[in-house]
Amino acid sequence: MKNTTIDINESTIKQYVNSLRPEDPEIRAKLDFGYSYENNVFILYTIRPIWNKPNEYQNLEYAKIRFYKTRQEWSLFWKRGNGKWELYEALPKSNHLDKIIEEIRQDKFSCFLG
């Protein structure tokens, strides 16, 4: 049996990612957005060609959202330039995924998409 809470949350993440994706296929070939989900963790990333291998693509992670079942709480992380995840101090946790998504969308401190 599937966990309907995660299904609903994945729908929220998918809707956010789809709102970022360019409509033009030519632009999508140069910049696209995606996400992954595993063990109560969503990873948001951009999809871009490798600069010196334009026919190969890489996923560049920019946000991690972890759900803690015991606390019924989401935590938001951003990826530092050194590749390590750090708790996002402006909104480190929330009981509402929509608030986390809105914080990423606003990106007040240019931690996610700059």
DSSP file (Angstrom, degrees, kcal/mol; ACC not computed):
  #  RESIDUE AA STRUCTURE BP1 BP2  ACC     N-H-->O    O-->H-N    N-H-->O    O-->H-N    TCO  KAPPA ALPHA  PHI   PSI    X-CA   Y-CA   Z-CA
    1    1 A M              0   0    0      0, 0.0     2,-0.1     0, 0.0     0, 0.0   0.000 360.0 360.0 360.0 132.5    0.0    0.0    0.0
    2    2 A K        -     0   0    0      1,-0.1     2,-0.8     2,-0.0     3,-0.1  -0.464 360.0-113.9 -78.2 149.1    1.3    3.4   -1.0
    3    3 A N     >  -     0   0    0      1,-0.2     4,-1.8    -2,-0.1     3,-0.3  -0.752  23.7-160.8 -82.3 110.3    1.7    6.2    1.5
    4    4 A T  H  > S+     0   0    0     -2,-0.8     4,-2.4     1,-0.2     5,-0.2   0.793  86.8  62.0 -67.0 -27.8   -0.9    8.8    0.4
    5    5 A T  H  > S+     0   0    0      2,-0.2     4,-2.3     1,-0.2    -1,-0.2   0.938 106.9  44.1 -62.0 -45.8    0.9   11.6    2.4
    6    6 A I  H  > S+     0   0    0     -3,-0.3     4,-3.1     2,-0.2     5,-0.2   0.887 111.0  55.3 -66.3 -38.4    4.0   11.2    0.3
    7    7 A D  H  X S+     0   0    0     -4,-1.8     4,-1.9     2,-0.2    -2,-0.2   0.926 109.9  46.1 -58.3 -45.0    2.0   11.0   -2.9
    8    8 A I  H  X S+     0   0    0     -4,-2.4     4,-1.7     2,-0.2    -2,-0.2   0.918 114.6  47.7 -64.3 -43.7    0.4   14.3   -2.1
    9    9 A N  H  X S+     0   0    0     -4,-2.3     4,-2.3     1,-0.2    -2,-0.2   0.877 109.4  52.5 -67.1 -37.8    3.7   15.8   -1.2
   10   10 A E  H  X S+     0   0    0     -4,-3.1     4,-3.0     1,-0.2    -1,-0.2   0.876 106.4  54.7 -65.1 -35.2    5.3   14.5   -4.4
   11   11 A S  H  X S+     0   0    0     -4,-1.9     4,-2.4    -5,-0.2    -1,-0.2   0.899 107.4  49.9 -61.8 -40.8    2.5   16.1   -6.3
   12   12 A T  H  X S+     0   0    0     -4,-1.7     4,-2.0     2,-0.2    -2,-0.2   0.923 113.3  45.6 -63.5 -45.1    3.3   19.4   -4.6
   13   13 A I  H  X S+     0   0    0     -4,-2.3     4,-2.8     2,-0.2     5,-0.2   0.924 112.6  50.7 -63.6 -45.3    7.0   19.0   -5.6
   14   14 A K  H  X S+     0   0    0     -4,-3.0     4,-2.7     1,-0.2    -2,-0.2   0.900 109.3  50.9 -60.9 -41.5    6.2   18.0   -9.1
   15   15 A Q  H  X S+     0   0    0     -4,-2.4     4,-1.6     2,-0.2    -1,-0.2   0.913 111.3  48.3 -62.5 -43.1    3.9   21.0   -9.6
   16   16 A Y  H  X S+     0   0    0     -4,-2.0     4,-0.8     2,-0.2     3,-0.2   0.949 113.0  46.8 -61.9 -49.4    6.7   23.3   -8.3
   17   17 A V  H >X S+     0   0    0     -4,-2.8     4,-1.2     1,-0.2     3,-1.1   0.912 110.6  52.6 -61.4 -43.2    9.3   21.8  -10.6
   18   18 A N  H 3< S+     0   0    0     -4,-2.7    -1,-0.2     1,-0.3    -2,-0.2   0.824 102.5  59.6 -62.6 -30.5    6.9   21.9  -13.6
   19   19 A S  H 3< S+     0   0    0     -4,-1.6    -1,-0.3    -3,-0.2    -2,-0.2   0.739 107.9  46.4 -69.3 -20.8    6.3   25.6  -13.0
   20   20 A L  H << S+     0   0    0     -3,-1.1    -1,-0.2    -4,-0.8    -2,-0.2   0.734  87.2 104.6 -89.3 -25.8   10.1   26.2  -13.5
   21   21 A R  S  < S-     0   0    0     -4,-1.2    11,-0.1     1,-0.1     7,-0.1  -0.349  74.8-119.8 -66.1 129.4   10.5   24.1  -16.6
   22   22 A P        -     0   0    0      0, 0.0    -1,-0.1     0, 0.0    11,-0.1  -0.381  10.8-145.1 -65.0 144.6   10.9   26.2  -19.8
   23   23 A E  S    S+     0   0    0     -2,-0.1    -2,-0.0     4,-0.0     3,-0.0   0.853  77.5  86.6 -77.7 -35.8    8.3   25.5  -22.5
   24   24 A D  S  > S-     0   0    0      1,-0.2     4,-2.5     2,-0.0     3,-0.4  -0.521  71.6-147.2 -71.2 121.3   10.6   26.0  -25.4
   25   25 A P  H  > S+     0   0    0      0, 0.0     4,-1.6     0, 0.0    -1,-0.2   0.814  97.6  58.3 -59.5 -31.3   12.4   22.7  -26.2
   26   26 A E  H  4 S+     0   0    0      2,-0.2     4,-0.4     1,-0.2     5,-0.1   0.897 110.0  42.5 -66.4 -38.9   15.5   24.6  -27.4
   27   27 A I  H >> S+     0   0    0     -3,-0.4     4,-2.4     1,-0.2     3,-1.7   0.908 109.7  57.4 -72.3 -41.4   15.8   26.2  -23.9
   28   28 A R  H 3< S+     0   0    0     -4,-2.5    -2,-0.2     1,-0.3    -1,-0.2   0.818  99.4  60.6 -58.1 -30.4   15.0   22.9  -22.2
   29   29 A A  T 3< S+     0   0    0     -4,-1.6    -1,-0.3    -5,-0.2    -2,-0.2   0.734 115.3  33.9 -68.5 -20.7   18.0   21.4  -24.0
   30   30 A K  T <4 S+     0   0    0     -3,-1.7     2,-0.3    -4,-0.4    -2,-0.2   0.675 134.1  14.5-106.1 -24.2   20.2   23.9  -22.2
   31   31 A L     <  +     0   0    0     -4,-2.4    -1,-0.3    17,-0.1     2,-0.3  -0.905  68.5 151.4-155.5 122.5   18.4   24.3  -18.9
   32   32 A D  E     -A   47   0A   0     15,-1.9    15,-3.1    -2,-0.3     2,-0.3  -0.885  29.8-129.5-142.0 173.6   15.7   22.1  -17.3
   33   33 A F  E     +A   46   0A   0     -2,-0.3     2,-0.3    13,-0.3    13,-0.2  -0.936  28.1 157.0-130.2 150.5   14.6   21.2  -13.8
   34   34 A G  E     -A   45   0A   0     11,-2.5    11,-2.4    -2,-0.3     2,-0.3  -0.920  19.6-147.0-156.1-179.2   13.9   17.9  -12.0
   35   35 A Y  E     -A   44   0A   0     -2,-0.3     2,-0.3     9,-0.2     9,-0.2  -0.980   3.1-151.6-152.2 161.1   13.7   16.2   -8.7
   36   36 A S  E     -A   43   0A   0      7,-2.0     7,-2.1    -2,-0.3     2,-0.4  -0.934   7.7-155.2-131.2 159.3   14.4   12.9   -7.1
   37   37 A Y  E     +A   42   0A   0     -2,-0.3     2,-0.3     5,-0.2     5,-0.2  -0.992  24.3 147.1-138.8 128.9   12.7   11.2   -4.1
   38   38 A E  E >   -A   41   0A   0      3,-2.2     3,-1.0    -2,-0.4    -2,-0.1  -0.905  67.7  -5.7-160.5 132.9   14.2    8.6   -1.8
   39   39 A N  T 3  S-     0   0    0     -2,-0.3    28,-0.1     1,-0.3     3,-0.1   0.891 128.4 -49.2  51.5  50.8   13.8    7.8    1.9
   40   40 A N  T 3  S+     0   0    0      1,-0.2    27,-2.9    26,-0.1     2,-0.4   0.714 115.2 115.3  64.7  23.5   11.7   10.8    2.8
   41   41 A V  E <   -AB  38  66A   0     -3,-1.0    -3,-2.2    25,-0.2     2,-0.4  -0.987  47.9-162.6-128.4 125.8   14.1   13.2    1.0
   42   42 A F  E     -AB  37  65A   0     23,-2.8    23,-2.7    -2,-0.4     2,-0.5  -0.890   6.7-162.6 -99.6 134.6   13.4   15.3   -2.1
   43   43 A I  E     -AB  36  64A   0     -7,-2.1    -7,-2.0    -2,-0.4     2,-0.4  -0.984   4.7-157.3-116.2 125.5   16.3   16.6   -4.0
   44   44 A L  E     +AB  35  63A   0     19,-2.8    18,-2.7    -2,-0.5    19,-1.4  -0.834  22.4 166.1-100.6 139.8   15.7   19.5   -6.4
   45   45 A Y  E     -AB  34  61A   0    -11,-2.4   -11,-2.5    -2,-0.4     2,-0.3  -0.982  35.0-121.8-150.6 159.4   18.1   20.1   -9.2
   46   46 A T  E     -AB  33  60A   0     14,-2.4    14,-2.8    -2,-0.3     2,-0.5  -0.732  24.1-141.0 -95.5 154.6   18.8   21.8  -12.5
   47   47 A I  E     +AB  32  59A   0    -15,-3.1   -15,-1.9    -2,-0.3    12,-0.2  -0.977  33.5 159.0-119.2 118.8   19.6   19.7  -15.6
   48   48 A R  E     - B   0  58A   0     10,-2.3    10,-2.9    -2,-0.5   -17,-0.1  -0.949  43.6 -99.2-138.0 154.8   22.3   21.2  -17.8
   49   49 A P  E     - B   0  57A   0      0, 0.0     2,-0.3     0, 0.0     8,-0.3  -0.458  48.0-102.5 -67.5 148.6   24.7   20.1  -20.5
   50   50 A I  E >   - B   0  53A   0      6,-2.9     3,-1.5     3,-0.8     6,-0.2  -0.597  34.2-124.0 -70.0 133.5   28.3   19.6  -19.3
   51   51 A W  T 3  S+     0   0    0     -2,-0.3    -1,-0.1     1,-0.3     0, 0.0   0.810 107.1  32.0 -56.7 -36.6   30.2   22.6  -20.4
   52   52 A N  T 3  S+     0   0    0      1,-0.2    -1,-0.3     2,-0.0    -2,-0.0   0.395 124.3  46.6-103.6   4.2   32.9   20.7  -22.4
   53   53 A K  E X   +B   50   0A   0     -3,-1.5     3,-2.6     3,-0.2    -3,-0.8  -0.620  66.5 179.2-138.8  75.9   30.6   17.8  -23.4
   54   54 A P  E 3  S+     0   0A   0      0, 0.0    -3,-0.1     0, 0.0    -1,-0.1   0.616  78.2  58.6 -62.6 -12.7   27.4   19.5  -24.7
   55   55 A N  E 3  S+     0   0A   0     -6,-0.1     2,-0.4    -5,-0.0     0, 0.0   0.481  97.7  72.2 -92.3  -2.9   25.8   16.1  -25.6
   56   56 A E  E <  S-     0   0A   0     -3,-2.6    -6,-2.9    -6,-0.2     2,-0.3  -0.894  72.3-148.5-112.9 144.8   26.1   14.9  -22.0
   57   57 A Y  E     -B   49   0A   0     -2,-0.4     2,-0.3    -8,-0.3    -2,-0.0  -0.790   7.8-162.6-115.8 154.1   23.9   16.2  -19.1
   58   58 A Q  E     -B   48   0A   0    -10,-2.9   -10,-2.3    -2,-0.3     2,-0.6  -0.968  17.9-131.8-131.8 149.6   24.5   16.7  -15.4
   59   59 A N  E     -B   47   0A   0     -2,-0.3     2,-0.7   -12,-0.2   -12,-0.2  -0.904  18.4-161.8-100.2 121.7   22.1   17.3  -12.5
   60   60 A L  E     -B   46   0A   0    -14,-2.8   -14,-2.4    -2,-0.6     2,-0.1  -0.896  14.5-143.1-108.0 106.3   23.1   20.2  -10.3
   61   61 A E  E     +B   45   0A   0     -2,-0.7   -16,-0.3   -16,-0.2     3,-0.1  -0.402  30.0 163.6 -71.9 139.8   21.4   19.9   -6.9
   62   62 A Y  E     +     0   0A   0    -18,-2.7    17,-0.7     1,-0.4     2,-0.3   0.534  59.9  28.4-131.8 -14.8   20.3   23.1   -5.2
   63   63 A A  E     -BC  44  78A   0    -19,-1.4   -19,-2.8    15,-0.2     2,-0.4  -0.995  52.3-164.2-150.1 144.3   17.8   22.2   -2.5
   64   64 A K  E     -BC  43  77A   0     13,-2.0    13,-2.6    -2,-0.3     2,-0.5  -0.998   6.0-169.4-128.4 131.0   17.1   19.2   -0.2
   65   65 A I  E     -BC  42  76A   0    -23,-2.7   -23,-2.8    -2,-0.4     2,-0.4  -0.975   7.6-169.1-123.5 117.6   13.8   18.8    1.6
   66   66 A R  E     -BC  41  75A   0      9,-2.3     9,-2.6    -2,-0.5     2,-0.5  -0.891   9.8-149.2-112.3 136.0   13.7   16.1    4.3
   67   67 A F  E     - C   0  74A   0    -27,-2.9     2,-0.7    -2,-0.4     7,-0.2  -0.901   3.0-157.4-105.2 128.9   10.5   14.9    6.0
   68   68 A Y  E  >> - C   0  73A   0      5,-3.1     5,-1.6    -2,-0.5     4,-1.4  -0.906   2.1-165.4-105.3 107.5   10.7   13.6    9.6
   69   69 A K  T  45S+     0   0    0     -2,-0.7     3,-0.2     1,-0.2    -1,-0.2   0.884  85.0  57.2 -60.3 -41.7    7.7   11.3   10.2
   70   70 A T  T  45S+     0   0    0      1,-0.2    -1,-0.2     2,-0.1    -2,-0.0   0.835 120.2  29.4 -63.0 -32.8    8.1   11.3   14.0
   71   71 A R  T  45S-     0   0    0     -3,-0.5    -1,-0.2     2,-0.2    -2,-0.2   0.511  99.4-131.7-101.2  -7.4    7.8   15.1   14.2
   72   72 A Q  T  <5 +     0   0    0     -4,-1.4     2,-0.3     1,-0.2    -3,-0.2   0.959  64.8 133.1  51.7  53.9    5.6   15.5   11.1
   73   73 A E  E   < -C   68   0A   0     -5,-1.6    -5,-3.1    23,-0.0     2,-0.4  -0.984  52.7-140.5-142.3 143.4    8.1   18.2   10.0
   74   74 A W  E     -CD  67  94A   0     20,-3.6    20,-2.2    -2,-0.3     2,-0.4  -0.831  14.0-159.0-102.2 141.3   10.0   19.3    6.9
   75   75 A S  E     -CD  66  93A   0     -9,-2.6    -9,-2.3    -2,-0.4     2,-0.4  -0.962   7.8-146.5-119.6 142.5   13.6   20.6    7.0
   76   76 A L  E     -C   65   0A   0     16,-1.3    12,-2.8    -2,-0.4     2,-0.3  -0.905  16.4-178.2-112.7 133.3   15.1   22.6    4.2
   77   77 A F  E     -CE  64  87A   0    -13,-2.6   -13,-2.0    -2,-0.4     2,-0.3  -0.934  10.6-156.0-126.8 150.7   18.8   22.5    3.2
   78   78 A W  E     -CE  63  86A   0      8,-2.6     8,-2.7    -2,-0.3     2,-0.6  -0.905  24.0-115.5-122.3 156.3   20.8   24.3    0.6
   79   79 A K  E     - E   0  85A   0    -17,-0.7     6,-0.2    -2,-0.3     5,-0.0  -0.813  26.7-144.7 -99.2 120.7   24.0   23.2   -1.1
   80   80 A R    >   -     0   0    0      4,-2.7     3,-2.0    -2,-0.6    31,-0.0  -0.243  31.3-101.1 -73.4 166.3   27.1   25.2   -0.4
   81   81 A G  T 3  S+     0   0    0      1,-0.3    -1,-0.1     2,-0.1    -2,-0.0   0.748 122.5  61.3 -60.5 -24.7   29.8   25.9   -3.0
   82   82 A N  T 3  S-     0   0    0      2,-0.2    -1,-0.3     1,-0.0     3,-0.1   0.441 120.2-108.6 -83.9   1.6   31.9   23.2   -1.3
   83   83 A G  S <  S+     0   0    0     -3,-2.0     2,-0.3     1,-0.3    -2,-0.1   0.458  77.7 127.9  89.1   1.7   29.2   20.6   -2.1
   84   84 A K        -     0   0    0      1,-0.0    -4,-2.7    -5,-0.0    -1,-0.3  -0.719  58.9-122.4 -95.0 143.1   28.0   20.1    1.5
   85   85 A W  E     -E   79   0A   0     -2,-0.3     2,-0.4    -6,-0.2    -6,-0.2  -0.613  29.7-170.9 -80.7 139.2   24.3   20.5    2.5
   86   86 A E  E     -E   78   0A   0     -8,-2.7    -8,-2.6    -2,-0.3     2,-0.1  -0.992  30.8-103.6-132.5 140.8   23.5   23.1    5.1
   87   87 A L  E     -E   77   0A   0     -2,-0.4     2,-0.9   -10,-0.2   -10,-0.3  -0.393  38.8-118.8 -60.0 133.3   20.3   23.7    7.0
   88   88 A Y    >   -     0   0    0    -12,-2.8     3,-1.0     3,-0.2   -12,-0.2  -0.670  25.3-161.2 -80.6 105.7   18.6   26.8    5.6
   89   89 A E  T 3  S+     0   0    0     -2,-0.9    -1,-0.2     1,-0.3     4,-0.1   0.756  81.9  64.2 -65.4 -28.1   18.6   29.2    8.6
   90   90 A A  T 3  S+     0   0    0      1,-0.3    -1,-0.3     2,-0.1    -2,-0.0   0.838 131.1   1.9 -66.7 -31.3   15.9   31.5    7.3
   91   91 A L  S <  S+     0   0    0     -3,-1.0   -15,-0.3   -15,-0.1    -1,-0.3  -0.521  74.4 165.6-152.0  76.6   13.3   28.7    7.3
   92   92 A P        +     0   0    0      0, 0.0   -16,-1.3     0, 0.0     2,-0.3   0.775  68.4   8.0 -70.7 -25.3   15.0   25.5    8.7
   93   93 A K  E     +D   75   0A   0    -18,-0.2     2,-0.3    -4,-0.1   -18,-0.2  -0.996  59.2 171.1-154.8 156.2   11.8   23.6    9.4
   94   94 A S  E     -D   74   0A   0    -20,-2.2   -20,-3.6    -2,-0.3     3,-0.0  -0.978  35.5-136.4-160.5 152.8    8.1   23.8    8.8
   95   95 A N  S    S+     0   0    0     -2,-0.3     2,-0.5   -22,-0.2   -20,-0.1   0.471  93.8  69.1 -86.8  -3.5    5.0   21.6    9.2
   96   96 A H    >>  -     0   0    0      1,-0.1     4,-1.3   -22,-0.1     3,-0.7  -0.958  63.8-160.1-124.5 117.1    3.9   22.8    5.7
   97   97 A L  H 3> S+     0   0    0     -2,-0.5     4,-2.6     1,-0.2     5,-0.2   0.846  93.0  64.6 -61.1 -34.6    5.6   21.8    2.5
   98   98 A D  H 3> S+     0   0    0      1,-0.2     4,-2.3     2,-0.2    -1,-0.2   0.865 100.2  51.6 -58.3 -36.9    4.0   24.7    0.7
   99   99 A K  H <> S+     0   0    0     -3,-0.7     4,-2.0     2,-0.2    -1,-0.2   0.893 109.4  49.9 -66.8 -39.6    5.9   27.2    3.0
  100  100 A I  H  X S+     0   0    0     -4,-1.3     4,-2.1     2,-0.2    -2,-0.2   0.939 111.6  48.1 -62.5 -47.6    9.2   25.4    2.2
  101  101 A I  H  X S+     0   0    0     -4,-2.6     4,-2.7     1,-0.2    -2,-0.2   0.910 110.6  51.3 -60.8 -43.3    8.4   25.6   -1.6
  102  102 A E  H  X S+     0   0    0     -4,-2.3     4,-2.5     1,-0.2    -1,-0.2   0.881 108.0  52.6 -63.3 -37.9    7.6   29.3   -1.3
  103  103 A E  H  X S+     0   0    0     -4,-2.0     4,-2.2     2,-0.2     5,-0.4   0.907 111.4  46.3 -63.7 -41.9   10.8   30.0    0.5
  104  104 A I  H  < S+     0   0    0     -4,-2.1     9,-0.3     2,-0.2    -2,-0.2   0.922 112.1  51.7 -64.7 -43.4   12.8   28.2   -2.3
  105  105 A R  H  < S+     0   0    0     -4,-2.7    -2,-0.2     1,-0.2    -1,-0.2   0.909 113.2  43.6 -60.9 -43.4   10.8   30.2   -4.9
  106  106 A Q  H  < S-     0   0    0     -4,-2.5    -1,-0.2    -5,-0.2    -2,-0.2   0.876  81.4-173.4 -71.6 -37.1   11.5   33.5   -3.2
  107  107 A D    ><  +     0   0    0     -4,-2.2     3,-1.9    -5,-0.2    -3,-0.1   0.876   5.8 178.8  45.0  52.0   15.2   32.7   -2.7
  108  108 A K  T 3  S+     0   0    0     -5,-0.4    -1,-0.1     1,-0.3    -4,-0.1   0.771  77.8  38.3 -54.9 -31.9   15.7   35.9   -0.7
  109  109 A F  T 3  S-     0   0    0      0, 0.0    -1,-0.3     0, 0.0    -2,-0.1   0.220 109.2-117.5-109.4  14.0   19.4   35.1    0.0
  110  110 A S  S <  S+     0   0    0     -3,-1.9    -2,-0.1    -4,-0.1    -3,-0.1   0.858  72.6 132.4  54.1  41.6   20.2   33.6   -3.4
  111  111 A C        +     0   0    0      2,-0.1   -32,-0.3    -7,-0.1    -1,-0.1   0.711  69.7  34.6 -90.3 -23.7   21.1   30.2   -1.9
  112  112 A F  S    S-     0   0    0     -8,-0.1   -33,-0.1   -34,-0.1    -7,-0.1   0.915 138.4  -4.0-100.6 -70.4   19.1   28.1   -4.3
  113  113 A L              0   0    0     -9,-0.3    -2,-0.1    -8,-0.0    -8,-0.0   0.383 360.0 360.0-110.4   2.1   19.0   29.3   -7.8
  114  114 A G              0   0    0     -7,-0.0    -3,-0.0     0, 0.0    -7,-0.0   0.470 360.0 360.0  80.1 360.0   20.9   32.6   -7.3
